[in-house]
């Protein structure tokens, strides 16, 4: 959770430069962390973007970025509330 903003910014920059390698590293990090936390929606969205990236569909990835960011932000809020109440 503490690295979400950094990862989202790195991904946005990588996609802006059409840097498949960096975007892939960031998306794999997001997907792996999401899986470990049980954040299924964020994991699924990052997996979809990885699929688009594997086809070099940078335009599709850029379109999906806002959805990924929204889901990531919502996930961080939900997890923060969950850990506060624990």
FENURDA-V970508 format. One record per pair of residues at least 12 apart in sequence whose C-alpha atoms are under 10 Angstrom apart, sorted by sequence separation. I is the first residue (numbers start at 1). J is the second residue. If there is no record, write none. Layout:
{{I;J} {I;J}}
This chain:
{{10;22} {11;23} {14;26} {30;42} {31;43} {34;46} {48;60} {49;61} {52;64} {10;23} {11;24} {30;43} {31;44} {48;61} {49;62} {11;25} {12;26} {31;45} {32;46} {49;63} {10;25} {11;26} {28;43} {30;45} {31;46} {32;47} {46;61} {49;64} {7;23} {10;26} {11;27} {27;43} {30;46} {31;47} {48;64} {49;65} {9;26} {10;27} {29;46} {30;47} {7;25} {8;26} {27;45} {28;46} {31;49} {46;64} {7;26} {8;27} {11;30} {27;46} {28;47} {31;50} {45;64} {46;65} {49;68} {6;26} {7;27} {26;46} {27;47} {45;65} {48;68} {27;48} {28;49} {46;67} {7;29} {8;30} {24;46} {27;49} {28;50} {45;67} {46;68} {7;30} {27;50} {45;68} {26;50} {44;68} {45;69} {24;49} {25;50} {42;67} {43;68} {46;71} {4;30} {23;49} {24;50} {27;53} {42;68} {45;71} {46;72} {3;30} {23;50} {24;51} {41;68} {42;69} {45;72} {42;70} {43;71} {4;33} {24;53} {42;71} {43;72} {20;50} {23;53} {24;54} {41;71} {42;72} {41;72} {42;73} {1;33} {21;53} {39;71} {42;74} {1;34} {20;53} {39;72} {42;75} {19;53} {20;54} {41;75} {18;53} {23;58} {40;75} {1;37} {20;56} {39;75} {19;56} {20;57} {39;76} {15;53} {18;56} {20;58} {23;61} {30;68} {34;72} {37;75} {18;57} {19;58} {39;78} {18;58} {39;79} {17;58} {18;59} {34;75} {16;58} {30;72} {37;79} {15;58} {16;59} {18;61} {14;58} {15;59} {18;62} {15;61} {16;62} {15;62} {12;61} {11;61} {12;62} {15;65} {11;62} {12;65} {11;65} {12;66} {8;65} {12;69} {8;66} {11;69} {8;68} {9;69} {8;69} {7;69} {5;69} {8;72} {4;69} {8;73} {5;72} {4;72} {5;73} {4;73} {1;72} {4;75} {5;76} {1;73} {4;76} {1;75} {2;76} {1;76} {1;77} {1;79} {1;80}}
